[in-house]
């Protein structure tokens, strides 16, 4: 399963887990799918990978107990660490794309539910424009960086919702004062 499928799985089962409606076998199947994804993706010497490695030590058995009807006892607390590790993986995962031409460089970083767009002039002393696109469609400007009007005059964000409708945000910058 890929991360989108794991997200869908967790979302589809979260309410049933919270209300203890899944049988122990169903809860175990869900945990096994999340655990398999984590085992494949949390490798290396990153802090989250090291925490996960320690969590998985065989000296710390995590037994799921069931009542006589087949429902787990404490099932939510049993599966929660796996879901927490998955959520931390998604939050910490950064996807970076970079484009350049003779004058400018553009870098897009996706982390969690936000996209960061950094634009800089190759001739400048490290100054850059830093725009942040949130999951609600808002466009924010990082106050520590160069005003966007120095590089461009308009930024648009278009979000397409699951029902097909769109939300559009526009940010326009003007160098000259308008009376």
Secondary structure, 3 states (H helix, E strand, C coil): CCHHHHHHHHHHHHHHHHCCCCEHHHHHHHHHHHHHHHHHHCCCCCHHHHHHHHHCCCCCCCCCEECCCCEEECHHHHHHHHHHHHHHHHHHCEEEEEEECCCEEEEEEEECCEEEEEEEECCCCCCEEEEEECCCCCEEECCCCCCHHHCCCEEEEEEECCCCCEEEEEEECCCCCCC
